[in-house]
Amino acid sequence: MLDYLRRRRLRRAFRCYLGELGPALLKRYGPQDQFTVKQVLATIHDLHLDARFVAYAVALYRRDASSNCIALLGLDQPLLDSLRGEIALALFSGDGSYTVSDVLSLTRKSGWRGGPAPDWMANKHGRTSL
């Protein structure tokens, strides 16, 4: 039962890390090859996201362990690689070489991208220049 609750909390946190954290990091710090641990932690704190699974958030948006990874979270390179392997199996068909842009492409919503909405009634009667 406890394992079920942990997995449920992990899935919920993971959805927030993909849907809210990624766009917020992009908006705050711009497009980068990988984000720093302090950037990820500060954004999680500011968005009031679940910080119990912050190692997964770091593994999503970082591929190399840094001194802050080890000092703040205790994530050395082998542990970071194993977390990235779990994420790769779940999201990228086992391809562990995913980048930040691959993760951010999962968060983009399809559909209308902006611009003037066409007047459907005028378009129906052939009176538009679209």
N, C-alpha and C positions, 0 to 999 in steps of 0.2 A: 504494500500500500504506500509506503513512504517513497519507494522508487517511482511509483506512478506519479505521485505529487511532484517529485523533483523533475521528472521528464516534462510534466505539464508546465511547470514554472520555467523550465529551460526553453521550451517551444515558444512560450509567450514572450520571454525576454529576447529570444532570437528574432522573432517577428519585429519587435521594436528596434532591435539593433539594425535590421535591414531597412525597415520602412521609415523610421524617424532619425536614427543616428547617422546613416549614410548621407541623406540630403542635408542634414544640419552641418555635418563636417564639411561637405562640399561648399555650402553657403558661407560658412565661417572662414575656412582656410583656403578655399579654392581647390582646383584639381591638382592632386599630387600623386606621386608614384606610391607612396605609403605615408600614413599619418603617424605622428609620434604618439607615444603612450600618454603623455600629459595632455595632448589635444583630445584624445579619445576619452580620457577620464574626466576632463573638464566639461566636455560636451554631454557626457552621460549625467554628470552632476547637475548641469544647468537644465537639462530636459527632464530631470527627476525620473530617470529610467532605473530599472532594477540592476543594482550593482553586484548582485551575488554571482553572476556569470560573466563578469567583466573580462575574464581571460578569453572567452569566445569572441567578444567584441574586438579585443586587440588582435586576435588571430584572423578576424575578418579583414581588418584594415592595415595589417602590418605583416610582413613576411620575414623580416630579420629581427632577431632578438638584439636589444640594445642594453646599455647599462641601466636605463630606467625600467626596462622589462624585468630585469633580474632584481633590482633594488626595491621597486614598488610592488611587484606582483609575484616575484619568484619564478618567472617564466624564463627558463633557459631555452636554447635553440632546439634541443630534442623534444621538449614538452610543447613548444610552439609548433613544431612540425607535426606532432601527433594531433594537436587540436586542429590544425589546418587540414590534416588528412580526414578527420571526422567531418569537417565542413565540406570538403571536396566530395566525399561520398554522398552527402545529403543533397548538395546543390549543383555540383558540376560533374556528375558521373565519374567521380574518382580522379579527375584531373586536378592535381595539387598545385599546379602552376598558375592558379588564378590570380588576378591582379585587382586593385581597387576599382578600376573601371569595369571589370567583369561583375563585381559585387554591386556597383552602382547601377549597372544596366538591369539588374533584377528589380530595382525599386522603381524604375520608370513606368509610368502608367501609359497604356496605349490609348488612343482615341484622339479627340480633337486637340490640336496643338496651338490654337489661338487664331488670331486674325478675325476679320469681320464675319459674323454669322450670315450666311446667305439667306435672303428673303425667299422662303420656300414657295410662297404664293405667286410672287412675280416670276420666279424661276419656272414654276409649273406652266405659266402662260407664255413663256418665252420672252419676257421683257427684261432680261438682265444681260449684263455684258460679261458674266462669268463663264 
